[in-house]
Amino acid sequence: TATAPNGCSVQSPITAISVVSPATLTVTFLGSLFVCPGDSATLIALPGFSNYVWSGPAGNIANDTARVSQPGAYTATAIDANGCQSTSVALMLNNFTVPALT
């Protein structure tokens, strides 16, 4: 209730506001932990979100799955059921040089 200087008062209904945390976006991969030159790995953001985007050295990939071959940090971002943005832990892929046999 608010009262004006002239003594008039007004009452407004109370509106409840809920603050929610974003859901956790889980990521995984298919293939080996070791990526040799010319090979690639498939990164997967698990279901339950929308508007998936992977970002990293390969650019932005708008999909829940990204096939990548460039080394570096890859991060998945998506929108949960409440409209909150969630970002995964960055994944690192390394290219390993195959040693020459002598």
C-alpha positions in Angstrom: 0.0 0.0 0.0 1.3 3.5 -0.9 -0.1 6.7 0.6 0.1 10.1 -1.3 0.7 13.4 0.5 -3.0 14.2 0.3 -3.9 11.1 2.3 -5.1 8.9 -0.6 -3.8 5.4 -0.7 -3.6 2.7 -3.3 -3.0 -0.9 -3.0 -1.4 -3.1 -5.7 -1.5 -6.8 -6.0 1.7 -8.7 -5.2 3.4 -10.4 -8.0 5.7 -13.4 -7.2 8.9 -13.6 -9.2 10.9 -16.8 -9.3 14.6 -16.7 -10.0 15.8 -19.9 -11.5 19.3 -21.1 -12.3 20.1 -22.4 -15.8 20.0 -26.1 -16.2 23.4 -27.8 -16.5 24.5 -28.4 -20.1 26.4 -31.7 -20.3 28.8 -32.4 -23.2 30.6 -35.5 -24.3 32.5 -36.8 -27.3 32.7 -39.8 -29.6 36.0 -41.2 -30.6 39.5 -41.2 -29.1 40.9 -38.7 -26.6 43.8 -38.4 -29.0 43.2 -36.7 -32.3 45.9 -37.3 -34.9 46.4 -35.0 -37.9 43.7 -35.5 -40.4 41.4 -37.1 -37.9 38.4 -35.5 -36.2 36.3 -35.9 -33.0 32.6 -35.6 -32.6 31.5 -33.3 -29.7 27.9 -33.8 -28.4 25.8 -31.6 -26.2 23.2 -33.8 -24.6 19.5 -33.3 -25.3 17.0 -31.2 -23.3 17.9 -27.7 -24.6 17.4 -25.7 -27.8 19.4 -23.3 -29.9 22.7 -25.2 -29.5 25.9 -23.4 -30.7 29.4 -24.8 -30.5 32.1 -22.1 -30.7 35.9 -22.6 -31.1 38.7 -22.6 -33.6 36.4 -24.1 -36.3 34.1 -21.2 -35.9 30.5 -21.4 -34.8 28.5 -24.6 -35.4 24.7 -24.3 -34.8 23.9 -27.9 -33.9 23.9 -30.1 -30.8 26.7 -32.2 -32.5 30.0 -30.8 -33.9 32.6 -32.7 -35.9 35.9 -30.9 -35.4 39.5 -31.5 -36.4 41.2 -28.3 -35.3 42.9 -28.2 -31.9 41.7 -25.8 -29.3 38.9 -25.0 -26.8 35.3 -25.7 -27.8 32.4 -24.5 -25.8 28.7 -25.4 -26.2 26.0 -22.9 -25.4 22.2 -23.7 -25.4 18.9 -22.4 -24.1 17.1 -24.5 -21.4 13.3 -24.9 -20.9 13.1 -21.7 -18.8 14.8 -19.6 -21.5 18.1 -19.4 -19.6 21.4 -19.7 -21.4 23.7 -22.5 -20.3 27.3 -22.9 -21.3 29.3 -26.1 -21.0 32.9 -26.5 -19.8 35.3 -26.0 -22.7 36.8 -29.1 -24.2 40.3 -29.2 -25.5 41.4 -31.2 -28.5 45.0 -31.7 -29.3 46.6 -32.8 -32.6 49.4 -35.2 -32.0 52.1 -35.6 -34.6 52.8 -39.2 -35.5 56.4 -39.9 -34.9 58.5 -40.9 -37.9 59.8 -44.4 -37.9 63.5 -44.7 -38.6 
